[in-house]
Structures are given as C-alpha cells and as structure tokens.
Amino acid sequence: YNDIFIENQRTIMMKNYCVSKCMCFLLAFCLLFVFIVPASFSAGKFTIQPSIELQSRMDSNFYKHATISESVNTNIINPGIVLKYSTGKSLVSLDYDVKLKWEDGDSDDDHNLGLSFQTQTTDLLQFSVNNRLMKTRDPASADAETNNVEEQYRYYTNTFSPQLKYQLSEKFNLKLKYSNKITDYIDDADGEGEDALENR
C-alpha cells in the first residue's frame, strides 16, 4: 500500500511539473507572438547584457580538521547573459547563468534560468509572471568531514509565480500572488533526497 501511495505521489508531482513546464513554454510563445511578430517590434527597446565572474582561492584547511590540515585550490567561472525587451508598458526578460567550479579532483556546475513578463494593464493594475528553473546540489547531503561535492545530491527546482498588483494610492498597493515550487531530485534512490511540491 505504501509503495502504491508513493508511486501515486510521484505521478502527481510529475504531472504538476509538466503543467508548470507547459505554462512556462506557453507564456514564452505568447510573448513571442505578442511582441516579436507584430511590426511594432521596432518601437520597443531590446538590450543584451552579458556578464562573467572569475574566482580563485586556496584554503589551507579545507576540511576543517583539528589535527590534519589539507589545502585545496578552488577555481570558479560564472558566465551569464540577460536579454530584455521593453515597450511603453511591458517588459520581457530572459536571464541565464552557469557556475562552473573546480576543486582539486572534483568539479561541479550549477544552472539558473529565469523568464519574466510584466505589463501595466491599466494605470492602476499591473500583471507579472515569473518562472525560474535551477539545477544545483544539496549541500546538506554532503559529509561534514569531507565536504565532497560528489556526495551532494543533484536536484532541480522550478518556481512558477504569477502576480497582480493594484495601486490603491501613492503609498499603498494591494498584491495577489501565487507560487508553485517543485523540487525534483535527479536520483530517485532511497536516501538520495526527497522530492517536494509547494503551493503558496
């Protein structure tokens, strides 16, 4: 019975994950249709903002041992890009960055992709939609003694969040927001992290 219940829960979560993905792609299609296809595209402003961050450090006692110290060199490359298209009342943005990390003998990579849309439907009402997909590791799953990234479980998170904001006055506004967050561990083996679904 427990196995059937767990399997049903996983099926429900996967369905919700697919729904969230479909909503994301549907949003992207609508934005392309509304903003790029019409001839009014030339009236908007399109910007590209690339970025890159480089880090290098040396830890003389990386594993925090009281008696035996071991030095570890860490190198990080973090490239990214932000694409924005705006008109008088609307803004569409797409951002992506990847964090590549090398520690003596180990490597790791984190990915972060975001899509957002915002429009001022009326003078008082603003509508926005955000979707963010991340691929990373769970630091809590690592051995505290070794801190080995290979022991940290990989997982995805996808957060879909629409919002309405109504301007009541110059100082006060009313917000209505919904958030759907899905956490999906890549390895479904027992003890390799727990999938989760959160609605707010």
C-alpha positions in Angstrom: 0.0 0.0 0.0 2.8 2.4 0.9 4.5 1.7 -2.4 1.4 2.5 -4.3 0.9 5.7 -2.4 4.5 6.8 -3.0 4.1 6.0 -6.7 0.9 7.9 -6.9 2.5 10.9 -5.2 5.4 10.8 -7.7 2.9 10.6 -10.6 1.0 13.7 -9.3 4.3 15.6 -8.8 5.4 14.8 -12.3 2.1 15.9 -13.7 2.3 19.2 -11.8 5.9 19.5 -13.1 4.7 19.0 -16.7 1.9 21.5 -16.2 4.3 24.1 -14.9 6.6 23.5 -17.8 3.8 23.8 -20.3 2.7 27.1 -18.7 6.3 28.3 -19.0 6.5 27.5 -22.7 3.0 28.8 -23.3 4.0 32.0 -21.7 7.1 32.2 -23.9 5.1 31.5 -27.0 2.6 34.2 -26.1 5.3 36.7 -25.5 7.0 35.9 -28.8 3.6 36.2 -30.6 2.6 39.5 -29.0 6.0 41.3 -29.1 8.2 39.9 -31.8 5.8 39.0 -34.6 4.0 42.4 -34.9 5.6 45.3 -36.8 5.6 47.3 -33.6 8.6 45.3 -32.5 10.8 48.1 -33.8 9.1 50.5 -31.4 10.4 48.6 -28.4 13.9 48.5 -26.8 16.0 45.4 -26.9 19.0 45.0 -24.7 21.7 42.3 -24.2 23.8 42.3 -21.0 26.5 39.6 -20.8 28.5 39.0 -17.7 31.3 36.9 -16.4 32.8 36.4 -12.9 36.1 34.6 -12.2 37.2 33.4 -8.7 40.2 31.6 -7.4 41.0 30.8 -3.8 43.2 28.5 -1.7 42.0 27.0 1.6 44.8 25.8 3.8 42.5 23.7 5.9 39.6 22.9 3.6 38.1 20.0 5.5 38.3 21.9 8.9 40.2 19.1 10.6 41.5 19.8 14.1 44.8 18.0 13.7 45.4 17.3 10.0 45.1 20.2 7.5 44.8 19.8 3.8 45.0 22.6 1.3 42.5 22.7 -1.7 42.5 25.1 -4.7 39.1 26.2 -6.0 38.5 27.9 -9.3 35.1 29.2 -10.4 33.9 30.6 -13.7 30.4 32.2 -13.7 29.3 33.4 -17.2 25.7 34.7 -17.7 23.5 36.7 -20.0 20.4 38.8 -19.6 18.0 39.6 -22.5 15.4 42.3 -22.2 12.7 43.6 -24.4 10.5 46.6 -23.3 7.8 48.7 -24.7 6.0 51.6 -23.1 4.0 49.5 -20.6 5.5 46.0 -20.9 8.8 44.2 -20.1 10.0 40.7 -21.1 13.3 39.4 -19.7 15.3 36.2 -20.0 18.3 35.5 -17.9 20.7 32.6 -17.7 23.9 31.9 -15.9 26.0 28.8 -15.1 28.5 28.4 -12.3 31.4 26.1 -13.1 33.6 25.1 -10.1 36.7 23.0 -9.9 38.2 21.8 -6.6 41.3 19.6 -6.6 40.0 16.4 -8.3 36.3 17.4 -8.2 34.1 19.5 -10.5 30.6 20.9 -10.2 28.1 23.0 -12.2 25.0 25.0 -11.2 22.5 26.3 -13.7 20.0 29.1 -13.3 17.4 30.1 -15.9 14.7 32.7 -15.5 11.9 34.1 -17.6 9.7 37.0 -16.6 6.9 39.1 -18.1 5.4 42.3 -16.7 2.8 44.6 -18.1 0.8 47.6 -16.9 -2.6 46.6 -18.0 -4.2 49.9 -16.7 -2.9 52.9 -14.8 -3.6 51.1 -11.5 -3.3 47.5 -12.3 0.0 45.6 -13.0 0.3 41.9 -14.0 3.5 39.9 -13.9 4.6 36.3 -14.4 7.9 34.8 -13.3 9.3 31.3 -13.9 12.7 30.2 -12.6 14.4 26.8 -13.2 17.5 25.9 -11.3 19.8 22.8 -11.3 22.1 22.5 -8.3 23.3 20.3 -5.5 22.1 19.9 -1.9 25.0 21.0 0.4 23.2 19.5 3.4 23.7 16.0 2.0 27.5 16.2 2.0 29.6 14.6 4.6 30.6 17.2 7.1 34.1 15.8 7.4 34.9 15.6 3.6 32.7 18.3 2.1 32.9 16.4 -1.2 30.6 17.9 -3.9 30.3 14.5 -5.5 28.4 13.3 -2.4 25.9 16.2 -2.7 22.6 15.1 -4.3 21.7 16.8 -7.5 18.2 18.3 -7.9 16.0 20.7 -10.0 13.7 23.4 -8.7 11.1 25.1 -10.8 9.2 28.0 -9.4 6.2 29.5 -11.3 4.7 32.7 -9.9 2.1 35.0 -11.3 1.2 38.2 -9.6 -1.4 41.0 -9.7 -0.7 44.4 -8.1 -3.3 47.1 -7.7 -2.2 50.6 -6.7 -4.6 51.9 -4.1 -2.9 55.2 -3.5 0.5 56.8 -3.8 1.8 54.9 -0.7 -0.3 51.8 -0.6 -0.9 48.9 -3.0 -2.6 45.5 -2.9 -0.8 42.4 -4.2 -2.2 39.0 -5.1 0.5 36.4 -5.7 0.6 32.6 -6.3 3.7 30.5 -6.2 4.2 26.9 -7.3 7.6 25.3 -6.5 8.7 21.9 -7.5 11.8 20.2 -6.2 12.9 17.1 -8.1 16.0 15.1 -7.1 17.7 13.5 -10.1 18.4 10.2 -8.4 15.2 8.7 -7.1 17.0 6.1 -5.0 16.1 5.8 -1.3 18.0 8.3 0.8 19.1 10.4 -2.3 16.9 13.4 -1.4 13.2 13.8 -1.2 11.0 15.4 -4.0 8.6 18.1 -2.9 5.7 20.2 -4.2 4.8 23.5 -2.6 1.9 25.9 -3.3 1.5 29.3 -1.8 
